[in-house]
Amino acid sequence: MPFTPGTEAVGEVIAVGPGLTGREVGDIVAYADSPMGSYSEEQILPANKVVPVPSSISPVIAASVMLKGMTAQFLLRRCFKVERGHTILVHAAAGGVGSLLCQWANALGATVIGTVSTKEKATQAKDGGCHHVIIYKEEDVVARVNEITSSNGVDVVYDSVGKDTFQGSLACLKLRGYMVSFGQSSGTPDPVPLSALAPKSLFLTRPSLMQYTATRDELLETAGEVFANISSGVLRVHVNHTYPLAQAAQAHAELESRKTSGSVVLIP
């Protein structure tokens, strides 16, 4: 059962409960709702929460992409439906979810603007589908977005950073634009008065994957679209680091010190 530190795991079914249909011993399944529970060689899981992994997808790839991929799917396809002609802004464009958002949105025909912290990450974001990359430590993000969009602004901002980027994200939006705040790596944004949204009639949402995969059908549709896009080559998943389970502490230390890039996978 390979898994990423925390919440995503893939393994082989070794037993099924009485009366269960649709899952069989030997199936390869993925699970993306198991905080800390993935740190084991065997688990008892609710059958309605696991999804079958196609034979075209390796277990290591599936384990590395489940949570991030399904997050990208619901953000792009349902939270705000990105289509050809849209212009989007993705913060942390070289990160796990950010990279998938950029690749997928590019394939959908959107113009993709990404923000990153370094020139190295700018190259990664450009290779990952960004048409325009802004290094926020060297450039004013709002000014650059206005320049790129001829002061029209973007249709939607996908912001996983939070406090440090929130106000700038609002300023980058066009009339009736969508602010999608789905993370807070820099801390929780300050409270936003409704009056701040009024000048451009903005929409603001704080979505969660679990509310978008609440039913079995939603879960299967979401995961199925992720796997289909990996199989077709729309999404490229980079697993640059694998560790045996015995080195979990080392994996966490290297994650925290930002010595890793791409996905990190632990293998029991």
C-alpha positions as CSV (number, residue, x, y, z in Angstrom):
1,M,0.0,0.0,0.0
2,P,2.0,3.1,-1.2
3,F,0.8,6.4,0.3
4,T,1.6,10.0,0.7
5,P,2.3,11.4,4.2
6,G,-1.1,12.0,5.7
7,T,-4.1,11.4,3.6
8,E,-3.8,9.4,0.3
9,A,-3.3,5.7,0.0
10,V,-3.5,2.9,-2.6
11,G,-3.5,-0.8,-1.8
12,E,-4.8,-4.2,-2.7
13,V,-8.1,-5.5,-1.3
14,I,-7.4,-8.6,0.8
15,A,-10.9,-9.1,2.3
16,V,-14.4,-7.7,1.9
17,G,-17.2,-7.5,4.3
18,P,-20.3,-9.8,4.2
19,G,-22.8,-8.9,1.5
20,L,-20.5,-6.3,-0.2
21,T,-20.7,-6.1,-3.9
22,G,-18.6,-4.0,-6.3
23,R,-15.3,-4.7,-4.6
24,E,-13.4,-8.0,-4.7
25,V,-10.3,-9.4,-3.2
26,G,-7.3,-8.5,-5.5
27,D,-8.8,-5.1,-6.6
28,I,-6.4,-2.1,-6.4
29,V,-8.2,0.7,-4.8
30,A,-7.4,4.3,-3.7
31,Y,-8.5,6.2,-0.6
32,A,-8.2,9.9,0.1
33,D,-9.8,10.5,3.5
34,S,-7.4,9.0,6.0
35,P,-5.5,11.6,8.1
36,M,-2.6,9.7,9.7
37,G,-4.4,6.4,9.1
38,S,-2.3,5.7,6.1
39,Y,0.7,4.9,8.2
40,S,0.1,1.2,8.2
41,E,0.4,-1.9,6.1
42,E,-3.3,-2.9,6.4
43,Q,-6.4,-0.9,7.1
44,I,-10.1,-1.5,7.5
45,L,-11.8,1.0,5.2
46,P,-15.5,1.9,4.4
47,A,-16.2,0.5,1.0
48,N,-18.1,3.5,-0.1
49,K,-15.0,5.7,0.3
50,V,-12.6,3.7,-1.9
51,V,-12.3,4.0,-5.6
52,P,-11.0,1.5,-8.1
53,V,-7.6,2.3,-9.7
54,P,-7.4,1.7,-13.5
55,S,-4.8,-0.8,-14.6
56,S,-3.3,2.0,-16.7
57,I,-2.4,4.0,-13.5
58,S,0.5,2.7,-11.3
59,P,-0.3,2.5,-7.5
60,V,2.5,5.0,-6.8
61,I,1.1,7.6,-9.2
62,A,-2.4,7.0,-7.9
63,A,-1.3,7.4,-4.3
64,S,0.5,10.6,-5.1
65,V,-2.4,12.3,-6.9
66,M,-5.7,11.3,-5.3
67,L,-6.3,14.2,-3.0
68,K,-4.5,16.8,-5.1
69,G,-6.1,15.6,-8.3
70,M,-9.6,15.5,-7.0
71,T,-9.1,18.9,-5.5
72,A,-8.1,20.3,-8.9
73,Q,-11.1,18.6,-10.5
74,F,-13.8,20.1,-8.3
75,L,-12.1,23.5,-8.3
76,L,-11.9,23.7,-12.1
77,R,-15.0,21.7,-13.1
78,R,-17.6,22.4,-10.5
79,C,-16.7,25.2,-8.0
80,F,-16.0,27.5,-11.0
81,K,-16.4,25.8,-14.3
82,V,-13.3,26.9,-16.3
83,E,-13.8,27.0,-20.1
84,R,-12.0,28.1,-23.2
85,G,-11.6,31.9,-23.2
86,H,-11.4,32.3,-19.4
87,T,-8.3,33.8,-17.8
88,I,-7.4,32.4,-14.4
89,L,-4.8,33.2,-11.7
90,V,-3.3,30.3,-9.7
91,H,-1.2,31.1,-6.6
92,A,1.6,28.6,-5.8
93,A,1.5,27.5,-9.4
94,A,4.5,25.1,-9.0
95,G,3.0,23.3,-6.0
96,G,1.1,20.0,-5.8
97,V,-2.4,21.3,-6.5
98,G,-1.3,24.4,-8.3
99,S,0.6,22.4,-10.9
100,L,-2.4,20.2,-11.6
101,L,-4.7,23.3,-11.8
102,C,-2.4,24.9,-14.4
103,Q,-2.0,21.8,-16.6
104,W,-5.7,21.0,-16.5
105,A,-6.9,24.6,-17.1
106,N,-4.4,24.9,-20.0
107,A,-5.9,21.8,-21.6
108,L,-9.4,23.3,-21.2
109,G,-8.4,26.3,-23.2
110,A,-8.0,28.9,-20.5
111,T,-5.2,31.5,-20.3
112,V,-3.3,30.6,-17.1
113,I,-1.4,33.1,-14.9
114,G,0.6,31.6,-12.1
115,T,2.5,33.0,-9.1
116,V,5.7,31.5,-7.7
117,S,8.5,32.4,-5.4
118,T,11.6,31.6,-7.4
119,K,13.0,31.5,-10.9
120,E,13.4,27.7,-10.6
121,K,9.7,27.4,-9.7
122,A,8.8,29.8,-12.6
123,T,10.4,27.4,-15.0
124,Q,8.4,24.5,-13.5
125,A,5.2,26.5,-13.8
126,K,5.9,27.5,-17.4
127,D,6.6,23.8,-18.2
128,G,3.4,22.9,-16.4
129,G,1.0,25.0,-18.5
130,C,1.3,28.6,-17.3
131,H,1.1,31.1,-20.1
132,H,2.4,33.9,-17.8
133,V,4.4,33.4,-14.6
134,I,4.8,36.1,-11.9
135,I,7.6,35.8,-9.4
136,Y,5.9,37.5,-6.5
137,K,9.1,38.3,-4.6
138,E,10.3,40.4,-7.6
139,E,7.1,41.7,-9.1
140,D,3.9,43.4,-8.1
141,V,1.3,40.7,-8.7
142,V,-1.7,43.0,-9.1
143,A,0.2,45.3,-11.5
144,R,1.4,42.4,-13.6
145,V,-2.1,40.9,-13.8
146,N,-3.5,44.2,-14.9
147,E,-0.8,44.5,-17.5
148,I,-1.4,40.9,-18.8
149,T,-5.2,41.4,-18.9
150,S,-5.2,45.0,-20.1
151,S,-6.7,46.0,-16.8
152,N,-9.7,43.7,-17.2
153,G,-8.8,41.3,-14.5
154,V,-9.2,37.5,-14.3
155,D,-12.3,35.5,-14.2
156,V,-11.3,33.4,-11.2
157,V,-8.4,33.3,-8.6
158,Y,-7.5,30.0,-7.0
159,D,-5.8,30.9,-3.8
160,S,-4.3,28.3,-1.5
161,V,-1.9,30.8,0.3
162,G,-4.4,32.8,2.3
163,K,-3.4,35.8,4.4
164,D,-0.5,37.0,2.3
165,T,-2.3,37.0,-1.0
166,F,-6.0,37.4,-0.2
167,Q,-6.4,41.2,-0.7
168,G,-4.3,41.1,-3.8
169,S,-6.4,38.3,-5.2
170,L,-9.6,40.3,-4.8
171,A,-7.9,43.2,-6.6
172,C,-7.0,40.9,-9.6
173,L,-10.6,39.9,-10.3
174,K,-12.7,41.3,-13.1
175,L,-16.3,42.4,-12.6
176,R,-18.3,39.5,-11.2
177,G,-15.2,37.5,-10.8
178,Y,-14.8,34.5,-8.5
179,M,-12.5,34.4,-5.5
180,V,-11.8,30.7,-4.6
181,S,-10.0,30.5,-1.3
182,F,-9.1,26.8,-0.7
183,G,-6.1,27.0,1.6
184,Q,-4.2,29.1,4.0
185,S,-0.5,28.2,3.9
186,S,0.4,31.7,5.1
187,G,-2.3,31.9,7.7
188,T,-6.0,32.6,7.8
189,P,-7.1,35.8,5.9
190,D,-8.4,38.7,7.9
191,P,-12.2,38.9,8.0
192,V,-13.7,40.4,4.8
193,P,-16.6,42.8,5.1
194,L,-19.3,42.2,2.5
195,S,-18.8,45.7,1.4
196,A,-15.4,44.8,0.0
197,L,-17.1,42.6,-2.6
198,A,-19.6,45.2,-3.7
199,P,-17.6,47.5,-6.0
200,K,-17.1,44.7,-8.5
201,S,-20.0,42.4,-7.4
202,L,-17.5,39.6,-6.6
203,F,-18.2,36.1,-5.6
204,L,-16.3,34.5,-2.7
205,T,-16.2,30.9,-1.7
206,R,-14.3,28.7,0.7
207,P,-14.9,25.2,-0.7
208,S,-13.8,21.8,0.7
209,L,-13.2,18.6,-1.3
210,M,-15.3,16.5,1.2
211,Q,-18.4,18.5,0.4
212,Y,-17.9,18.0,-3.3
213,T,-17.5,14.2,-3.0
214,A,-20.2,13.7,-0.4
215,T,-22.0,11.0,-2.4
216,R,-20.6,7.9,-3.9
217,D,-21.5,9.0,-7.4
218,E,-19.6,12.3,-6.9
219,L,-16.6,10.6,-5.6
220,L,-16.4,8.1,-8.5
221,E,-17.0,10.9,-11.0
222,T,-14.3,13.1,-9.5
223,A,-11.7,10.4,-9.2
224,G,-12.6,8.9,-12.6
225,E,-12.0,12.2,-14.4
226,V,-8.6,12.6,-12.7
227,F,-7.5,9.1,-13.7
228,A,-8.8,9.7,-17.3
229,N,-6.7,12.8,-17.6
230,I,-3.6,11.1,-16.3
231,S,-4.1,8.2,-18.8
232,S,-4.6,10.6,-21.7
233,G,-1.5,12.7,-20.8
234,V,-3.4,15.9,-19.9
235,L,-2.0,15.6,-16.4
236,R,1.6,14.8,-15.7
237,V,2.3,13.6,-12.1
238,H,5.9,13.8,-10.8
239,V,6.9,11.5,-8.0
240,N,10.4,12.6,-7.2
241,H,10.8,11.0,-3.8
242,T,9.9,7.6,-2.4
243,Y,10.8,6.4,1.1
244,P,10.3,3.1,2.9
245,L,7.8,3.5,5.7
246,A,10.6,3.1,8.3
247,Q,12.0,6.5,7.0
248,A,8.7,8.3,7.5
249,A,10.3,10.8,10.0
250,Q,13.0,11.6,7.5
251,A,10.4,12.2,4.8
252,H,8.5,14.6,7.0
253,A,11.7,16.5,7.9
254,E,12.6,16.9,4.3
255,L,9.1,18.0,3.4
256,E,9.2,20.6,6.2
257,S,12.6,21.9,5.1
258,R,11.4,22.1,1.5
259,K,14.1,19.8,0.3
260,T,11.6,17.9,-1.8
261,S,9.7,18.7,-5.0
262,G,6.8,16.9,-6.6
263,S,5.0,14.2,-4.7
264,V,6.5,12.3,-1.8
265,V,5.4,8.6,-1.4
266,L,5.9,6.2,1.5
267,I,6.0,2.5,0.7
268,P,5.5,-0.1,3.5
